[in-house]
Amino acid sequence: MKPTQALILVPGLMCDDAVWQHQLAALSGVCNIQVAEHALSESLGLMAERILDTAPARFALAGHSMGGRVALEVMARAPERVSKLALLDTGYQALVPGEASEREKAGRYRLLELAQRSGMLAMAEDWSRGMVYPPRLADLPLMHSITSMIARASVEQFAAQIRALLERPDRTELLKSLRLPTLMLCGCNDSWSPLTRHEDMAKLVPGSQLVAVPECGHMSTMERPEAVSAALLAWLGS
C-alpha cells in the first residue's frame, strides 16, 4: 500500500540529503518524502518560501539545525499546511547585541574566511570537530560522510547561509502559538544547540515531546541515525 502522508525534511547549514540518509530509508515506507534545497537563498524566509512553492497542500515537516529555523519560518507563513513539526538540534532566538553574539559572528566569519582561503573541505574538517560527540571523532566513516557532504557545497552557499543565520528572527511567540504534534530532539552532547535550549523550547510548545539522544552531538541524524529514525517514526504516528 502506497504511503499517503507527505513529509518534508529540511537540512541544516551546508548539509544536503546525505544528512537524512538513514531517515530517508527508514521512513519511506510510511510517507512520501521530499528533501528541501536552499540553493543560494540569503534568508531563512526565502528558504521557507522555496519549500512552500513546491510542497504538497499538507505535509509533516522536520528540520535539523538551521533547517529547524527554516521550519519555523514555514510555520510563520503557512501553519495550516503543516500537520506535524519536528525540530532537531536547532534554536529559535534571534541574534541580539552582546558578547555572545560577537563570538558567534567571529566564529562563523572565521570559517567563511577559511573556506575562501583553503576550500570547503578544509573548512569542513575544522568545523566538524566541534559538531560531533568527541569520542566519535575517531569514527572515520562518520567523519568522512560529514566532511564530504559539507565539501560538496560552494563557498557562495556558505556565505549566503551565514547571512541568513546572522539575520534570523526571534520565534519565541510562534512557538507559544503552536497547536500540532511537535517533537523536539537533541543530542545530549550537542555543544552548539544544547539540550537545555530544547527543554526551553518544549516548555513553550503545549503538548510537545522532547527526545534526548545519549552520546550524541549536533549531527544527530548521522551520529545516532537509528535513534533519530525511531523518534521520527513515533512522531509520524502520533
KALIN-V82528 format. One record per residue. PSI is psi in whole degrees, 0 to 359 (999 if undefined). OMEGA is omega in radians with two decimals (NA if undefined). Layout:
BEGIN
PSI_OMEGA, PSI_OMEGA
END
This chain:
BEGIN
129_-3.09, 139_3.09, 146_-3.14, 340_-3.13, 138_3.11, 144_3.13, 131_3.02, 126_3.11, 131_-3.05, 113_3.14, 162_3.11, 199_-3.07, 120_3.05, 22_-3.14, 156_3.05, 200_-3.04, 346_3.10, 333_3.14, 340_-3.13, 18_-2.99, 310_-3.11, 319_-3.11, 323_3.09, 319_3.13, 318_-3.04, 330_-3.03, 352_-3.03, 337_3.13, 345_-3.09, 351_3.12, 158_3.01, 123_-2.94, 136_2.93, 144_3.03, 125_-3.11, 150_3.03, 131_-3.04, 345_-3.11, 230_-3.11, 26_3.12, 133_-3.07, 9_3.05, 155_3.10, 326_3.12, 318_3.10, 324_3.07, 318_3.12, 319_-3.13, 326_3.04, 319_3.12, 311_-3.08, 331_-3.13, 331_-3.07, 0_-3.09, 154_3.00, 173_-3.07, 325_-3.14, 141_-3.02, 155_2.92, 153_-2.99, 126_3.10, 130_3.13, 139_3.12, 133_3.08, 235_3.07, 328_3.12, 331_3.05, 321_3.08, 322_3.07, 320_3.10, 321_3.09, 326_3.08, 326_3.02, 316_3.13, 324_-3.14, 333_-3.06, 324_-3.03, 62_-3.09, 332_-3.11, 344_-3.11, 349_-3.06, 125_-3.10, 326_-3.12, 153_-3.09, 132_3.05, 129_-3.10, 116_-3.02, 125_3.01, 58_-2.98, 201_-3.12, 177_-3.06, 353_-3.06, 151_3.09, 164_2.99, 124_-3.13, 150_-3.11, 140_3.12, 179_-3.06, 318_-3.12, 320_3.13, 320_3.12, 323_3.08, 316_3.14, 313_3.12, 313_-3.12, 319_3.14, 317_3.14, 317_-3.12, 331_3.04, 317_3.13, 321_3.11, 317_3.12, 323_3.09, 318_3.12, 319_-3.14, 325_-3.07, 317_-2.96, 355_3.10, 163_-3.05, 327_-3.14, 317_3.11, 318_3.10, 316_-3.11, 319_-3.13, 324_3.09, 308_-3.06, 318_-3.01, 338_-3.12, 333_3.12, 3_-3.02, 350_-3.11, 162_3.05, 123_-2.96, 318_3.12, 340_-3.13, 355_3.11, 336_3.12, 355_3.12, 92_-3.00, 319_3.09, 319_3.11, 310_-3.08, 324_3.10, 319_-3.13, 324_3.13, 310_-3.06, 324_3.13, 325_3.07, 311_-3.12, 321_-3.10, 340_3.10, 337_-3.14, 164_-3.11, 160_3.04, 324_3.13, 319_3.07, 318_-3.14, 314_3.14, 318_3.14, 318_-3.10, 328_3.04, 315_3.10, 317_3.13, 317_-3.11, 321_-3.12, 339_3.13, 21_-3.08, 144_3.09, 164_3.03, 131_-3.10, 30_3.10, 310_-3.10, 326_3.09, 315_3.12, 319_3.14, 334_-3.07, 350_-3.03, 137_3.12, 62_3.12, 161_3.13, 117_-3.02, 128_3.10, 131_2.94, 125_-3.13, 139_-3.10, 141_2.97, 135_-3.11, 335_-3.09, 24_3.10, 112_-3.11, 348_-3.13, 315_3.08, 82_-2.89, 161_-3.13, 323_-3.14, 324_3.10, 320_-3.14, 329_3.02, 319_3.08, 318_3.12, 317_-3.13, 325_3.11, 331_-3.12, 334_-3.05, 112_-3.11, 130_3.05, 8_-3.12, 162_3.12, 139_3.09, 128_3.06, 122_3.09, 123_-3.07, 116_-3.08, 154_3.10, 52_-3.04, 136_3.09, 214_-3.03, 329_-3.06, 57_-2.98, 321_-3.07, 336_3.14, 328_-3.13, 316_-3.11, 64_-3.00, 323_-3.11, 317_-3.13, 319_3.14, 315_3.14, 322_3.11, 318_3.12, 320_3.13, 322_3.08, 317_3.10, 319_3.12, 318_3.12, 331_3.12, 358_-3.08, 999_NA
END
